[in-house]
Amino acid sequence: MPADTDVEVLRHRGRIVVVGASLAGLRAAETLRDQGFTGSLTMIGDEPYEPYDRPPLSKQALLGRSRPEDTALPRRRDIAAEWRLGVAAESLDRDAQQVRLANGDTVAYDRLLITTGTRARPWFNPEEAALDGVFVLRTRDDSARLRRTLTGGVSRVLVIGAGFTGSEVASACRELGLDVTVTERGPAPLVGALGGVIGAVADRLQRAHGVDLRCGISVTALEGDYVGHLRRAHLSDGSAIEVDVAVVSLGAVRNTEWLAGSGLAAGPRGIACDAGCRVLDVNGIVTDDIYAAGDVARSPHPLFDYQFLSLEHWGNAVEQAEIAAHNMICAGPDRRPHLWLPMFWSSQFGVNIKSVGVPSLGDRLVVPQGALDEQRFVAVYGYRGRVIAAVSFDGAKWLGFYEQQIAAGAPFPPEYGTVDRRTETLQAADPAFPDPHLPTHGPTVTLTGHSPSERRVEFVPSRA
């Protein structure tokens, strides 16, 4: 069915395939049915489970407050879909409009939605990654295995990487009473996402809760015993530590490899799409029958210089999926842009951390509410003279206000009066982000440039 086929025919007799049985995939499917799509709907997922919620896996599930198997996403409605679970998409034939699966089957489509998301970046040495006691945390099964191990009598845990997931894992370990060492090659935890100024606060927070935090240090090798169980980690400063468990938290890899050779603008940074979620090819031309949403998508945003943004945010996955679903079955004049403002939250060491906007774009920083040394504050980021982001530590009540400021392009530094402010925090400072040309694993929102076919980034673990 060509892209310009009558929309009503598509709505009633079309074939829509969703690759990625994820939060974004489920919400898109529900939206399609809500908006009158009565054709065939196929959901493809590489895991054997229907869509489930991932944020609890590094928080409540590790602490035993919920079970990984109880994280299934609530259904808004029946989607009357054919589920193809436990089998991954292997390739895409755009000319034939078919998705080929790993088992050899093919699934034809008139409209395709890609919501394949991300996976945890594995440890760089496959033999060391296979040691008993080495974990990543991304899936429901990952969380269940890690929980069983952490509560099975281990004595010391190593967390490799102090981004949000690594910091949440470390927090859970301390709450379980476990000794934990965190290595971070950057100068502070969360530095890639929030910068060094706020990272210094996270540094003090972790140390105050008994974490053996080692910044400016990377793990060079993991060593096992004669039966293949992890026993020791070697560090870049020449030291070694005895550990029973290592949790590799080095960020995410976008699931785009299956699109190699398809001609789509897909690579390590995600799948490029326009503001209406339509995927672009390598020449920047819209493919009107293929859409993308969620963590795997990257799209331009007017608030951020029309750079492509790649977001690993729960709310973005929902909003973008709904926009994509709407646009898939609408005529051009009825389509809507996806202009969601990035928002993110994390809970660690008893502190609720929330952000709005794109902190990593900021070139200046002020703290108008609270104080950094009290670990209760709001930090506001500026970019070229306007407010671009805000981050709160136990100060979420302010973020709705800053969301409005960001959307309005309010001037930076802020010109309004505030409460709880200290004069020394009003001087704009460099937020101290690391060199953007060096790979980082911290950001949950990443600026990925203006080119839809950008593929130059490759993650190379530091051994220095």
N, C-alpha and C positions, 0 to 999 in steps of 0.2 A: 504494500500500500504506500504510494508516494507521499512525501511530506506535505504536499498541497492538497491531499484528498479532503473531501468535505468533512468538516469536523463532526457533524452529526453521525456520519457513517462510522468514523473512528470511535465515537462515544458508545455506539451500540454494538458494533461488530469487530472492533479493533482488537489486536493482541498486544498487551503491554507486559513486558518482562522487567522485573526488578532484580538486579544482580547485587546481592548484599542483604541478607536477612538480619537487618540491624534496626536500631531505633529509627533512623531516617527512612529505611525501607518500609517499615511498618506504618509509620505516620503518613508516608506518601500513599501507600495502598489504601489506608482508611480515607484519606482525602479524596482519592480518585472515586471511591464508591460514594462518598458523601455528595460529590458534585455530579453524580449521574452516570458514571462510567459503568456500563453493563456488559462490556466485552470480556474476553478471557484475561486472567491475571495470573502470572506465574512468578513465584518467589524462589530465588536461588540463593543458597547459603552453604558455605564450606563447613560450618559446624553442624552437629546433629540436632541442635536446639532451635526452637523458634526464638524470635528476638527477646533479649533480656537486657536489664539495666546494668551498665558497667561501673558507674561511680561507687556503688556500695562495695565493690569487690576489693578495693584498697582501703576501705574504711570499716563499715559495720561487719562485713563478712570475715575479715581477718581477726576481729575481736570476738567473733562468735555471737554477735547480736542479731545476725540474720544468716541464713544459709545461702550459699551460692545458687542452689537449685530453687530458691524461693525468690529469685530476682526477675522472674519473667515479667515483661512489660504488660501493664493492664491494657485491655482492648477497648477501644472506643466503640467499636462495632464489628460485626462479622464482615470479613473482606472477601469471602467466597473465592479463595485463591487455591491454585495448585502449588503445593510446597515441594520443592526439590532440595532437600536438606542433606548435609553430609557429603556433598559433592561440589567441588569448586569449579568456577568458570575458568576455562583454559585459554580460550582465544575468542576473538570477535571478527566475523566476516561481515563488513559493512555492505558490500555489494549484494550479498545474499540475504542480508538482514537476519543473521543467525548468530547465536551464542553457542560455542562448542564447550561442552563440559568435560571434566577430567575422565569420566567414564566412557567417553566417546559419543554420548548423545548430543543432539543439537536441538536448540529451542529457537523457533522463529519469532520475530517481533515486528510490530509496526511502530511502536515507540519503546525505547529502552531507557531505563533509569539505572544509573550506576551509583550504588551506595555501599561500596566495598570497604570503606573506612580504612583503618590502620591496624597494624600488628606491632607487638613489642619488638624493639630492635634486639636481636640476639647477641650473645657474647661472640666476639670476633673469631675466637678459636673453637672450631666445632668439637674437637676432642675434649677440650676443657668444658665447653657448654654441656656436654653429655654426662659430666660427672654427677653422681648422686648427691644432691644438696645444692645444685645450681638451678636457679629459677628465674623466669620472667613473670610479669603479672599483667595480663591483658584479658584473658578469657575466664569464663566461669570455672573451667577445669583447672586453670592455673591457680585461681584463688582457693579452690578446695584442697588442692595438693599442698599449697603453701601453708594453709591453716593447719592441716594435719601435722605437718612437719614442725611448725612453730610451737605447737602444743604437745609435741611428742618427746620432750626432754632434751632439746638442744641447749647448748650453753652460750654460744656466741654467734651473732648474725652479722654479716657484712652486707651493706647496701651500697651498690656501685652506682653513684649518680645521685645528686641532691636536687633534682627537679621536683615538681609537685608529687608525682607518684612515689619517687624514692623517699621524699620527706614524709609522706603519709604512711609508707611502710615502716619507716623508722619510728614514727610516732606510735603506731600500733604495737611494735615490738617493745617499746619502753612501757607501754600500758600493760603489756603481758608480763612485764618483769624481766625481760630478756636484755642481756648486754648487747649493744649494737654499735658497730663502727660504720660510719658513713664516709666514703671517699668522694671527693668532688674536685675535678681538675681545675675548675674556676676558682675565683677568690672567695666565694660564699655560696650558700644554698640559694636557689631560686634566681640566681644572677642573670641567667639568660632570659627569664620571663619578666623580672621586675627591676633589674639593675643592681649595682653593688651597694647603693645607699640603703635600699630596703633589704637587700641580701644580708647586710650586716646585722639587721634586726633578727632575721631568721637564724643567723649564725648564733647570736646570743640566746635565742629561744631554744635551739636544740641543745646547746651546751648546758643551759640551766636545767634541762630535763635529763641530763646524764648521758647524752649521746657523745661517743668518742668521735668527734667530727674532725676530719683531716682534709682541709682545703688546699688547693694547689698540688694535689696528689692524685695520681691515677693508678689503677691496678694494671700491672704488666703481665701477670700470669696467675692462673689458678692451678693449684697442685692437689692431686688426689693420692689416696693410699693404694695399697696393692690390690684392693677389691673394688677400686673405682669410686670411693666416697671422698668428697671434698674434705681436705684437712688444713689447707694453708693457702693464703693469698700473698703474692709478692707485689710490693709497691714500688712506685717510681723513685722514691727516695732511698732505695736499697734495703728497706726493712721488710719484714714478713710478719704476718699475724696468723695465729691459729683460729680457724673458723669452722663451724659445722654447716652453715648455710650462707649462700651468697645470692642476693636478689639483684639481678641486673636491671637497672632502671636508667637506660641510656636513651630514652625517648622512643619515638614511634617511626615505623616505616609505612608509607602509604601503599595500599594494595593495588598497584597499577601494572605489575609485570605481565599480567595476562593480556594486556592491551598492546604489547609490543607488536609492531608490524601492522597495526590497525589503521595507522595514519592519523590517530587522534593526538592532540597536544597533551599527552600523559607522560609523566616521568616521576622522579623521586619527590618532587614538590607537590604532586597531586595532578588532578585533571583540570585543565583550564576550561572555564565556561563563561558565558556572558552574564550580565546581571539578571537575566531571566532563567538561568540555570541550563541553558542550551550549551552543549559541549562544542568546543572549537577544534578544528583539525590543526595539523602542524603548520599550516599557512595562515592561521587565524580566521578561517572561514567557518561560519556557523553550520553545524550539522543539525538540522531542524528535527531529526527523529531521535536524537540521543541527548539525554539530560544527565546531570550529576548533582548529588546533594550530600551533605554531611562532611565528615572529616577528610574524605578523599578529594573533595572539590576545592578549587581555588578560583575566586572571581573578583572582579574589580569593584572598588567601593569609593564613591565620590568624596567621603569624609577623609580619606587617606590617600589623596593624590591619585586616585584611580589605580593605585597599585593592586595587584592581585593579592587577596588575603587567603591564607589557608588556616582554617579554624578547627581546633579540637574541643569544641564546646557543645554541651548537651543541648542547650537552648537553640544554638545555631542549627544543629542537625534537624530539630523539629521544624523550625521556621523555614529553613531552606527546602526541606522535603515537601512542605505544604505548598510553597510557591512553585516548585518544580512540577508537582502533581497537577496543580491548577493550570499551569501553562501548557502541559503536555496535551491537554484535551480542549484547549481554547484556540480560537482564531487570534491572529496577531494583535489586533487592536484591544483585545480583552486581556492580554498577558500583563503580568505585574513584575516589577523588579524585586530582587532580594537585597534589601538594604539594612539587614539586622545589625544592630550595634553589638559588637562582641562583649560577652559577659562570662565570667568564670568564678567558681568558688572552690575553696579547699578548707578542710578542717584538719588541723594538726597541732599537737601539743597543747590542746585546750584553747586554741585560738581559731576564730573563724576569719578566713582570708577571702576577700571578694575583690573582683576587679571589673571595670567597665572601660571600653575603648581598647586602644592598642598601646600599652605601656612601652613596648619595645621600640616604638617610633619616637618616643619622647627625647628631646634634647635638653630639657630643663626640668627641674623638680622643686616643688614647694610642699610644705606640710601645714595646711591651714587649720586642721583640727587635731587636737591631741598632741602627743609628743613621741618621738621615736624611742626614747629611752624608757617610756612607760609601756611600750608594745600595745598601745591602743591609740590609733591615729587614722587619719586619711591623708594620703599623699596624692598630689595632683601633678600630672605630667603635661608639659607644654611642648609644642612643636611649631616652630616658625611663628611664634607670637599668638598661638591660640591653644585652648585647652584640648588635649587629645586623649587623655585617659585619667582614671583615678583608681587607686587601690586602697582598700581599708583593712586594717587589723582590728577586729571587734568594733567596727564603726560603720556597719552596713546601712544604717539609717540615712547616711548622707549620700549614698550612691545614686538614688533616684534623682536627686538634685544635679549631681555631676553628669548623669546621663543626659539631662536636658542641656547642660552647658556644652557638652561635646557636640550634640546634634545641632546646636545653634552657632557653633564656631565661636564661642565666647573667648574674649581676649585673655592671654596669659602674660604675666602672672595675674591671678584673680584680683579684681578691683573692688570686690564687695567686702563688707565687714563680716566677721565670723565669730563664733564663740569658741572657747577652749583653745584659743591660739596663743602661741608664744612668739614673741618678736624674733627670736633667733631662728625660728623655723620658716619665716616668711622670705628669707633671702633665697632667690632661685639658685639652685646648684645643679651641677652635672649629675644625672642619675647613675652614671658609671656603668653603662652596659659594656659587655665585652666586645672585642673586635668583631664586627658582623661578618667578616670573611672567614672567621674560624667557626667550625661546626659546634653547635651547642645542642643540648637535649632538653633545655628548660622551657622554652616558650610553648604556650598552648595556642597562641595566635602568631602567625608568621607572615611578614611581608615578603612576597616572592617576586617582586619586580613587575615590569610592565609587559614583558614578552609572554604570550600564551604558550610558546613552545620551549620555555626555559628548561634545560635539562642538565645544566653543568654541575650541579651540586652533588658531591659524593662524600659520605661520612667516612672519615678515616680515624679510628681510635688512636689517641695519643699514647705513646709509650715512653715519652721523655720525662 
